[in-house]
Structure formats: structure tokens, C-alpha cells
Amino acid sequence: MTSLTLVRRIAARPAIVFDALITPEGISRWWGPDDGPVLLAETDPRVGGKYRCRFRMQDGGEYESFGEYLEVSPPERVVMTWRWADDAEGPGEMLVTIELRPVAEGTELTFTQSGFQDEPTRLGHERGWSGSLDKLERHFAEQRVAKGADHVA
């Protein structure tokens, strides 16, 4: 088995970034690898709670993933299971861990997904999550510019 780790610097405090990770409103701003819309975001952010997210890609394809929260430790860590809803031949259930650490610029986010059975699947997920995290980073950068360069939300 193999894993994927991505790191981003987000221009907002960890508590604000944390909310974007666990609330339907927050997830709607960044989930999905391109600028297509999130069609459904449901969360119950507590240990044992479930989440579900459906998004549409710009090419029209729709994808849904879901899972269960295993750890919710505001504002520093979320651990959850993850799988595609239509996973007949996909990678199956995996583990996603998102850790937030305060830094001068706002927050350092470390995203790890583990449980990949092969490298091609890991590479596909790397492209997808990279696009999603780019959107999250861009969202907070745009907010920061709108509020003034010295303001970290």
C-alpha cells in the first residue's frame, strides 16, 4: 500500500481553515479538482459522524465520496475514512488525515491519504486533491486581498 501527502500554506488562522474542512458551506468552496460546483455537501463532524460530498467536473462528470469521521480535534486535526460512492472497481476505503499548524502566514495544512493499492490510483488522487487544495488556498488568498494584505482571517 502507498500514500499521498500534500502540504499547503493557507492565508487564514487554523480555526477558520478547520471550519472550511468540516462544514457544508466550507466544503462547497473547495472540494473537487477543478472549478466545477459542489452539488451536495453533508457533514456530521464528530467521531462516528458521517460526511458526503458530490461535485461536478467542468467536463460534466459527477463524482460522490463519503466516509466517517474518526477524529475531529479543532482546530488542528481531522481524520476520516474516504471512498467513492460508486466504487465497484475502485480503490475501496482509504484514510484521510488533515493536520493544521499555525504559521506566520496563517496555516500550514498537511493532507495525507493512505491505503492506495497501486501507484496509478495514487497519482490520480494526487491530481484531484491538488486541484481541491489549490482551490482552498485560492479562496483564502482572495479573502485576504479583499480584506487587506496585512489581515490574516
N, C-alpha and C positions, 0 to 999 in steps of 0.2 A: 504494500500500500504506500501511497505517496501523498504529500500535502502541498498546499499552496499558502504562501504568506505575502501579503501586500501591506505597505506602510504609506500613510498619507499624513500631511500636515494640514490641519483644518483651522481656519481663522475664526474660531469660536471657543468658548470655555467648554470643558468636558461635560458639564451638566446639560448644556444646550445641545451638544452633539449627541449625547446619550438619548435625549428626547427624540431626536431625529431617527434613532435606531429602533425605538420601541413603540412609537405612536403611529397610528394610521396616517395622520397628517404629515409627519416627518418622513415616513417611508415613501409616501406618494411623491416626494420631491426628488428621490434618488434611485429607487430600485429599478433595475433594468439597464441593459448595457448601452442603449442609445437614447435619443430624445423622444422616443415613443412614450405614451402615457401609461401610468399605473391605473388599471381599471378597478382593482379591488385591493384593499389593504385592511386586514383584520388582525388585531393583536390582543392578547391577554397576558401582559408582561409580568408573570410571576412564575415561580418554579412549578412546573406541571401545566402551565398555561400554554395555549396553542397560538400559532400565528398562521396567516395565509396571505399570499400576495400574488396577484395576477397582473401581468403587464403585456402591452402590445408593442412589438418592434415596429420600426419605421417601414419595414417591408411587409407589414400586415400580420406576421406570425404572432400568435398569442401563447404565452407560457405562464404556468402557475407553479409555485412552490409552496411548501408548507412544512411545519415542524412543531417542535415542543421546546419551550424554554427550560433549560436545565439549571441555569444560574442567571440571576438578574441582580447585579450589585452596583447600584447607582453611585456615582457617575463613572465607574471605571471598567465594568466588565459585563458582557453578555455572552452566554454560552447557550447554543441551541442546536437541535438536530435540524437537518435540512434534507429535503428530497423534492424531486419533480412530482407533480400530481399525476402526470401520465407517464410514469416511469416503467413502462413494460419491459424495456430492454436497457434502461439507463444505468447510472452508477449506483442506484439504491440510496439508502440513508447514509448521510455523512454528518460530520460535526463541524459547526462554525463557531469560532471564538473571536470576539471583537473586544480588544482592550484599548482603553483611553488613558492617556497620560498627559498631564498639563505640561506645556512648554511655553516659552516666551511668546510665540506666535499664536497660541491658543491651545490646540490639542494635537498630540501625535496619536493617530489611530493605527493600530496593528490588527489586520484582518487575517485570520488563519482558517482554512477549510481543510479538513483531513478526511481520509477514507477513500481516496481515488483508487480505482483498480488498475488504471493504466495512464501513461503519460499523455496520449491524445485527449482523453477526457479532462485531465488536469489543465492542459493548455487551453481547451475550450472554455473552461470555467475561469481561467486567468483572464482571458479576453473579456468575458462577461462581467466579472466582478470589477475589473479595472475600469470598464466603462461606467459602472454604477458608482464606484468610489470617486471617479473623476467628476461625475455629476454632483455628488455630495460636497466635494471640495469646492467646486464652482459655485454652488448655491451659497455657501457661507462667504466665499470671496466676494460675490456680488452684493450680499447683505452688508459686508464690511465697507465696501466702497460707497454704498448708498448712505451709510451712517457716518462716514468719515474715516479716513485712513488710520487714525490712531485708536479707533474703537474696536475692541475685541468683544463681540456679542456675549 
